[in-house]
Amino acid sequence: MKPTDIAKAYNQITHLWERKEFNRENGIAQHRRAIAFAKNRGAALDVGCGCTGRFMDLLQAEGFEPEGVDVSDEMVRLAKLKHPQINFYQQDICQWDLPRTYDFITAWDSIWHIPLDQQRTVLTKLIEGLNSGGVLIFSFGGTDEVGDHTDDTMGPEVYYSTLGVPGFLELFAGLNCNCRHLEYDQYPELHTFFIVQKS
């Protein structure tokens, strides 16, 4: 699937995150763990920011100046309504040049939608987009092997890809960063997250 297909899919299902039943604590504890490693509290970026604004609220409360980027124009529209003072970009992270460097970057439940052959390039971009001591947190499918698939659990068909735990660790070994935390936070489901810090 192309990024434009992902955008179209998410434009159709924004209501899933707008519901009162949506758990706004989803990912918050994991982000607090990541924030604890950050050396500075300057600019932050939420990749695949969606429309809930919960990470924006957390980052602001922790002293960061957050920005958001999402491929879905409807997600960005709704995000701007909640936080009109924050810069949001409607862009494909695979093609987008980061406008600055950041002390904190999150890609929670987002970059697993990018094409498999773009995973290494995008993660390299994000790590290179960190300031010294900056932190990246991202979630992924915690398989042992590289793979991709499509799923229609949320309604429209959506694409997922992963380098697998060994693949991500191999990538980090070649970049100027250290792995600070790896957790299967919904085990036995394969939802997994890394916290990585730039040297």
C-alpha positions as protocol buffer text, in pm:
chain_id: "A"
residue {
  index: 1
  type: MET
  ca { x: 0 y: 0 z: 0 }
}
residue {
  index: 2
  type: LYS
  ca { x: 111 y: 354 z: -74 }
}
residue {
  index: 3
  type: PRO
  ca { x: 118 y: 629 z: 193 }
}
residue {
  index: 4
  type: THR
  ca { x: -177 y: 787 z: 13 }
}
residue {
  index: 5
  type: ASP
  ca { x: -372 y: 465 z: 73 }
}
residue {
  index: 6
  type: ILE
  ca { x: -288 y: 479 z: 444 }
}
residue {
  index: 7
  type: ALA
  ca { x: -403 y: 842 z: 453 }
}
residue {
  index: 8
  type: LYS
  ca { x: -733 y: 752 z: 287 }
}
residue {
  index: 9
  type: ALA
  ca { x: -785 y: 464 z: 531 }
}
residue {
  index: 10
  type: TYR
  ca { x: -722 y: 680 z: 837 }
}
residue {
  index: 11
  type: ASN
  ca { x: -940 y: 960 z: 702 }
}
residue {
  index: 12
  type: GLN
  ca { x: -1227 y: 709 z: 726 }
}
residue {
  index: 13
  type: ILE
  ca { x: -1168 y: 599 z: 1086 }
}
residue {
  index: 14
  type: THR
  ca { x: -1087 y: 911 z: 1285 }
}
residue {
  index: 15
  type: HIS
  ca { x: -1401 y: 837 z: 1490 }
}
residue {
  index: 16
  type: LEU
  ca { x: -1221 y: 545 z: 1655 }
}
residue {
  index: 17
  type: TRP
  ca { x: -994 y: 792 z: 1835 }
}
residue {
  index: 18
  type: GLU
  ca { x: -1264 y: 1054 z: 1889 }
}
residue {
  index: 19
  type: ARG
  ca { x: -1487 y: 822 z: 2093 }
}
residue {
  index: 20
  type: LYS
  ca { x: -1526 y: 882 z: 2467 }
}
residue {
  index: 21
  type: GLU
  ca { x: -1433 y: 516 z: 2512 }
}
residue {
  index: 22
  type: PHE
  ca { x: -1087 y: 566 z: 2366 }
}
residue {
  index: 23
  type: ASN
  ca { x: -823 y: 508 z: 2633 }
}
residue {
  index: 24
  type: ARG
  ca { x: -627 y: 833 z: 2646 }
}
residue {
  index: 25
  type: GLU
  ca { x: -374 y: 664 z: 2875 }
}
residue {
  index: 26
  type: ASN
  ca { x: -265 y: 440 z: 2588 }
}
residue {
  index: 27
  type: GLY
  ca { x: 111 y: 485 z: 2554 }
}
residue {
  index: 28
  type: ILE
  ca { x: 141 y: 751 z: 2825 }
}
residue {
  index: 29
  type: ALA
  ca { x: 336 y: 542 z: 3078 }
}
residue {
  index: 30
  type: GLN
  ca { x: 572 y: 429 z: 2802 }
}
residue {
  index: 31
  type: HIS
  ca { x: 630 y: 789 z: 2698 }
}
residue {
  index: 32
  type: ARG
  ca { x: 700 y: 895 z: 3057 }
}
residue {
  index: 33
  type: ARG
  ca { x: 967 y: 625 z: 3070 }
}
residue {
  index: 34
  type: ALA
  ca { x: 1121 y: 760 z: 2749 }
}
residue {
  index: 35
  type: ILE
  ca { x: 1103 y: 1124 z: 2859 }
}
residue {
  index: 36
  type: ALA
  ca { x: 1302 y: 1035 z: 3172 }
}
residue {
  index: 37
  type: PHE
  ca { x: 1605 y: 966 z: 2948 }
}
residue {
  index: 38
  type: ALA
  ca { x: 1588 y: 1298 z: 2760 }
}
residue {
  index: 39
  type: LYS
  ca { x: 1883 y: 1528 z: 2834 }
}
residue {
  index: 40
  type: ASN
  ca { x: 1702 y: 1845 z: 2727 }
}
residue {
  index: 41
  type: ARG
  ca { x: 1340 y: 1963 z: 2704 }
}
residue {
  index: 42
  type: GLY
  ca { x: 1332 y: 2160 z: 2379 }
}
residue {
  index: 43
  type: ALA
  ca { x: 1162 y: 2075 z: 2050 }
}
residue {
  index: 44
  type: ALA
  ca { x: 969 y: 1748 z: 2018 }
}
residue {
  index: 45
  type: LEU
  ca { x: 804 y: 1576 z: 1721 }
}
residue {
  index: 46
  type: ASP
  ca { x: 512 y: 1332 z: 1713 }
}
residue {
  index: 47
  type: VAL
  ca { x: 531 y: 1125 z: 1392 }
}
residue {
  index: 48
  type: GLY
  ca { x: 188 y: 996 z: 1295 }
}
residue {
  index: 49
  type: CYS
  ca { x: 43 y: 1227 z: 1557 }
}
residue {
  index: 50
  type: GLY
  ca { x: -320 y: 1138 z: 1494 }
}
residue {
  index: 51
  type: CYS
  ca { x: -600 y: 1343 z: 1642 }
}
residue {
  index: 52
  type: THR
  ca { x: -620 y: 1269 z: 2015 }
}
residue {
  index: 53
  type: GLY
  ca { x: -358 y: 1522 z: 2124 }
}
residue {
  index: 54
  type: ARG
  ca { x: -269 y: 1317 z: 2431 }
}
residue {
  index: 55
  type: PHE
  ca { x: 103 y: 1310 z: 2356 }
}
residue {
  index: 56
  type: MET
  ca { x: 98 y: 1682 z: 2279 }
}
residue {
  index: 57
  type: ASP
  ca { x: -53 y: 1745 z: 2622 }
}
residue {
  index: 58
  type: LEU
  ca { x: 207 y: 1525 z: 2790 }
}
residue {
  index: 59
  type: LEU
  ca { x: 501 y: 1679 z: 2604 }
}
residue {
  index: 60
  type: GLN
  ca { x: 387 y: 2031 z: 2684 }
}
residue {
  index: 61
  type: ALA
  ca { x: 339 y: 1940 z: 3050 }
}
residue {
  index: 62
  type: GLU
  ca { x: 694 y: 1802 z: 3053 }
}
residue {
  index: 63
  type: GLY
  ca { x: 840 y: 2126 z: 2917 }
}
residue {
  index: 64
  type: PHE
  ca { x: 878 y: 2037 z: 2549 }
}
residue {
  index: 65
  type: GLU
  ca { x: 768 y: 2242 z: 2248 }
}
residue {
  index: 66
  type: PRO
  ca { x: 592 y: 1975 z: 2040 }
}
residue {
  index: 67
  type: GLU
  ca { x: 507 y: 1956 z: 1672 }
}
residue {
  index: 68
  type: GLY
  ca { x: 312 y: 1690 z: 1487 }
}
residue {
  index: 69
  type: VAL
  ca { x: 319 y: 1528 z: 1144 }
}
residue {
  index: 70
  type: ASP
  ca { x: 65 y: 1288 z: 992 }
}
residue {
  index: 71
  type: VAL
  ca { x: -6 y: 1162 z: 641 }
}
residue {
  index: 72
  type: SER
  ca { x: -382 y: 1189 z: 700 }
}
residue {
  index: 73
  type: ASP
  ca { x: -521 y: 1535 z: 628 }
}
residue {
  index: 74
  type: GLU
  ca { x: -827 y: 1465 z: 841 }
}
residue {
  index: 75
  type: MET
  ca { x: -614 y: 1366 z: 1140 }
}
residue {
  index: 76
  type: VAL
  ca { x: -415 y: 1687 z: 1101 }
}
residue {
  index: 77
  type: ARG
  ca { x: -733 y: 1894 z: 1073 }
}
residue {
  index: 78
  type: LEU
  ca { x: -871 y: 1750 z: 1396 }
}
residue {
  index: 79
  type: ALA
  ca { x: -534 y: 1783 z: 1572 }
}
residue {
  index: 80
  type: LYS
  ca { x: -522 y: 2154 z: 1484 }
}
residue {
  index: 81
  type: LEU
  ca { x: -867 y: 2205 z: 1635 }
}
residue {
  index: 82
  type: LYS
  ca { x: -744 y: 2068 z: 1968 }
}
residue {
  index: 83
  type: HIS
  ca { x: -408 y: 2249 z: 1967 }
}
residue {
  index: 84
  type: PRO
  ca { x: -425 y: 2552 z: 1736 }
}
residue {
  index: 85
  type: GLN
  ca { x: -101 y: 2692 z: 1881 }
}
residue {
  index: 86
  type: ILE
  ca { x: 105 y: 2387 z: 1773 }
}
residue {
  index: 87
  type: ASN
  ca { x: 261 y: 2336 z: 1431 }
}
residue {
  index: 88
  type: PHE
  ca { x: 118 y: 2036 z: 1246 }
}
residue {
  index: 89
  type: TYR
  ca { x: 237 y: 1911 z: 908 }
}
residue {
  index: 90
  type: GLN
  ca { x: 37 y: 1698 z: 666 }
}
residue {
  index: 91
  type: GLN
  ca { x: 326 y: 1502 z: 515 }
}
residue {
  index: 92
  type: ASP
  ca { x: 449 y: 1154 z: 428 }
}
residue {
  index: 93
  type: ILE
  ca { x: 735 y: 1085 z: 672 }
}
residue {
  index: 94
  type: CYS
  ca { x: 909 y: 877 z: 403 }
}
residue {
  index: 95
  type: GLN
  ca { x: 950 y: 1184 z: 181 }
}
residue {
  index: 96
  type: TRP
  ca { x: 943 y: 1469 z: 433 }
}
residue {
  index: 97
  type: ASP
  ca { x: 1260 y: 1650 z: 539 }
}
residue {
  index: 98
  type: LEU
  ca { x: 1248 y: 1729 z: 910 }
}
residue {
  index: 99
  type: PRO
  ca { x: 1234 y: 2108 z: 952 }
}
residue {
  index: 100
  type: ARG
  ca { x: 1468 y: 2107 z: 1253 }
}
residue {
  index: 101
  type: THR
  ca { x: 1636 y: 1877 z: 1503 }
}
residue {
  index: 102
  type: TYR
  ca { x: 1459 y: 1757 z: 1815 }
}
residue {
  index: 103
  type: ASP
  ca { x: 1524 y: 1656 z: 2174 }
}
residue {
  index: 104
  type: PHE
  ca { x: 1242 y: 1401 z: 2163 }
}
residue {
  index: 105
  type: ILE
  ca { x: 1068 y: 1214 z: 1881 }
}
residue {
  index: 106
  type: THR
  ca { x: 780 y: 971 z: 1917 }
}
residue {
  index: 107
  type: ALA
  ca { x: 641 y: 743 z: 1647 }
}
residue {
  index: 108
  type: TRP
  ca { x: 377 y: 555 z: 1842 }
}
residue {
  index: 109
  type: ASP
  ca { x: 172 y: 308 z: 1636 }
}
residue {
  index: 110
  type: SER
  ca { x: 260 y: 494 z: 1317 }
}
residue {
  index: 111
  type: ILE
  ca { x: 576 y: 404 z: 1126 }
}
residue {
  index: 112
  type: TRP
  ca { x: 474 y: 40 z: 1119 }
}
residue {
  index: 113
  type: HIS
  ca { x: 249 y: 154 z: 832 }
}
residue {
  index: 114
  type: ILE
  ca { x: 536 y: 264 z: 608 }
}
residue {
  index: 115
  type: PRO
  ca { x: 667 y: 34 z: 331 }
}
residue {
  index: 116
  type: LEU
  ca { x: 907 y: -230 z: 455 }
}
residue {
  index: 117
  type: ASP
  ca { x: 1180 y: -108 z: 223 }
}
residue {
  index: 118
  type: GLN
  ca { x: 1152 y: 239 z: 386 }
}
residue {
  index: 119
  type: GLN
  ca { x: 1182 y: 126 z: 750 }
}
residue {
  index: 120
  type: ARG
  ca { x: 1560 y: 161 z: 774 }
}
residue {
  index: 121
  type: THR
  ca { x: 1565 y: 492 z: 587 }
}
residue {
  index: 122
  type: VAL
  ca { x: 1294 y: 650 z: 800 }
}
residue {
  index: 123
  type: LEU
  ca { x: 1437 y: 533 z: 1132 }
}
residue {
  index: 124
  type: THR
  ca { x: 1781 y: 656 z: 1026 }
}
residue {
  index: 125
  type: LYS
  ca { x: 1624 y: 992 z: 942 }
}
residue {
  index: 126
  type: LEU
  ca { x: 1455 y: 1012 z: 1282 }
}
residue {
  index: 127
  type: ILE
  ca { x: 1769 y: 923 z: 1476 }
}
residue {
  index: 128
  type: GLU
  ca { x: 1974 y: 1168 z: 1271 }
}
residue {
  index: 129
  type: GLY
  ca { x: 1703 y: 1425 z: 1348 }
}
residue {
  index: 130
  type: LEU
  ca { x: 1774 y: 1405 z: 1720 }
}
residue {
  index: 131
  type: ASN
  ca { x: 1998 y: 1644 z: 1906 }
}
residue {
  index: 132
  type: SER
  ca { x: 2278 y: 1494 z: 2115 }
}
residue {
  index: 133
  type: GLY
  ca { x: 2116 y: 1311 z: 2407 }
}
residue {
  index: 134
  type: GLY
  ca { x: 1780 y: 1316 z: 2228 }
}
residue {
  index: 135
  type: VAL
  ca { x: 1536 y: 1028 z: 2262 }
}
residue {
  index: 136
  type: LEU
  ca { x: 1326 y: 834 z: 2011 }
}
residue {
  index: 137
  type: ILE
  ca { x: 1038 y: 610 z: 2118 }
}
residue {
  index: 138
  type: PHE
  ca { x: 853 y: 402 z: 1861 }
}
residue {
  index: 139
  type: SER
  ca { x: 627 y: 100 z: 1861 }
}
residue {
  index: 140
  type: PHE
  ca { x: 645 y: -191 z: 1619 }
}
residue {
  index: 141
  type: GLY
  ca { x: 549 y: -551 z: 1561 }
}
residue {
  index: 142
  type: GLY
  ca { x: 787 y: -748 z: 1782 }
}
residue {
  index: 143
  type: THR
  ca { x: 848 y: -1048 z: 1558 }
}
residue {
  index: 144
  type: ASP
  ca { x: 1181 y: -1225 z: 1529 }
}
residue {
  index: 145
  type: GLU
  ca { x: 1177 y: -1193 z: 1152 }
}
residue {
  index: 146
  type: VAL
  ca { x: 1135 y: -920 z: 893 }
}
residue {
  index: 147
  type: GLY
  ca { x: 787 y: -910 z: 747 }
}
residue {
  index: 148
  type: ASP
  ca { x: 480 y: -720 z: 631 }
}
residue {
  index: 149
  type: HIS
  ca { x: 107 y: -784 z: 597 }
}
residue {
  index: 150
  type: THR
  ca { x: -230 y: -614 z: 559 }
}
residue {
  index: 151
  type: ASP
  ca { x: -515 y: -616 z: 810 }
}
residue {
  index: 152
  type: ASP
  ca { x: -873 y: -488 z: 806 }
}
residue {
  index: 153
  type: THR
  ca { x: -948 y: -513 z: 1181 }
}
residue {
  index: 154
  type: MET
  ca { x: -1020 y: -138 z: 1204 }
}
residue {
  index: 155
  type: GLY
  ca { x: -1239 y: -141 z: 892 }
}
residue {
  index: 156
  type: PRO
  ca { x: -1041 y: -40 z: 582 }
}
residue {
  index: 157
  type: GLU
  ca { x: -744 y: -251 z: 484 }
}
residue {
  index: 158
  type: VAL
  ca { x: -423 y: -118 z: 637 }
}
residue {
  index: 159
  type: TYR
  ca { x: -61 y: -220 z: 575 }
}
residue {
  index: 160
  type: TYR
  ca { x: 195 y: -307 z: 846 }
}
residue {
  index: 161
  type: SER
  ca { x: 567 y: -382 z: 830 }
}
residue {
  index: 162
  type: THR
  ca { x: 848 y: -460 z: 1073 }
}
residue {
  index: 163
  type: LEU
  ca { x: 1220 y: -526 z: 1065 }
}
residue {
  index: 164
  type: GLY
  ca { x: 1173 y: -756 z: 1364 }
}
residue {
  index: 165
  type: VAL
  ca { x: 1361 y: -715 z: 1690 }
}
residue {
  index: 166
  type: PRO
  ca { x: 1697 y: -842 z: 1554 }
}
residue {
  index: 167
  type: GLY
  ca { x: 1664 y: -618 z: 1248 }
}
residue {
  index: 168
  type: PHE
  ca { x: 1602 y: -305 z: 1452 }
}
residue {
  index: 169
  type: LEU
  ca { x: 1891 y: -387 z: 1688 }
}
residue {
  index: 170
  type: GLU
  ca { x: 2121 y: -441 z: 1391 }
}
residue {
  index: 171
  type: LEU
  ca { x: 2016 y: -103 z: 1250 }
}
residue {
  index: 172
  type: PHE
  ca { x: 2080 y: 76 z: 1582 }
}
residue {
  index: 173
  type: ALA
  ca { x: 2425 y: -81 z: 1607 }
}
residue {
  index: 174
  type: GLY
  ca { x: 2526 y: 105 z: 1293 }
}
residue {
  index: 175
  type: LEU
  ca { x: 2390 y: 440 z: 1406 }
}
residue {
  index: 176
  type: ASN
  ca { x: 2511 y: 683 z: 1671 }
}
residue {
  index: 177
  type: CYS
  ca { x: 2264 y: 573 z: 1937 }
}
residue {
  index: 178
  type: ASN
  ca { x: 2203 y: 339 z: 2229 }
}
residue {
  index: 179
  type: CYS
  ca { x: 1902 y: 120 z: 2304 }
}
residue {
  index: 180
  type: ARG
  ca { x: 1769 y: 220 z: 2647 }
}
residue {
  index: 181
  type: HIS
  ca { x: 1457 y: 5 z: 2667 }
}
residue {
  index: 182
  type: LEU
  ca { x: 1277 y: -274 z: 2480 }
}
residue {
  index: 183
  type: GLU
  ca { x: 942 y: -403 z: 2600 }
}
residue {
  index: 184
  type: TYR
  ca { x: 658 y: -625 z: 2484 }
}
residue {
  index: 185
  type: ASP
  ca { x: 407 y: -402 z: 2661 }
}
residue {
  index: 186
  type: GLN
  ca { x: 96 y: -600 z: 2562 }
}
residue {
  index: 187
  type: TYR
  ca { x: 236 y: -954 z: 2575 }
}
residue {
  index: 188
  type: PRO
  ca { x: 137 y: -1211 z: 2449 }
}
residue {
  index: 189
  type: GLU
  ca { x: 39 y: -969 z: 2172 }
}
residue {
  index: 190
  type: LEU
  ca { x: 338 y: -860 z: 1965 }
}
residue {
  index: 191
  type: HIS
  ca { x: 295 y: -485 z: 2029 }
}
residue {
  index: 192
  type: THR
  ca { x: 647 y: -380 z: 2126 }
}
residue {
  index: 193
  type: PHE
  ca { x: 836 y: -55 z: 2175 }
}
residue {
  index: 194
  type: PHE
  ca { x: 1193 y: 69 z: 2173 }
}
residue {
  index: 195
  type: ILE
  ca { x: 1343 y: 367 z: 2351 }
}
residue {
  index: 196
  type: VAL
  ca { x: 1660 y: 480 z: 2174 }
}
residue {
  index: 197
  type: GLN
  ca { x: 1892 y: 763 z: 2274 }
}
residue {
  index: 198
  type: LYS
  ca { x: 2137 y: 946 z: 2050 }
}
residue {
  index: 199
  type: SER
  ca { x: 2493 y: 953 z: 2182 }
}
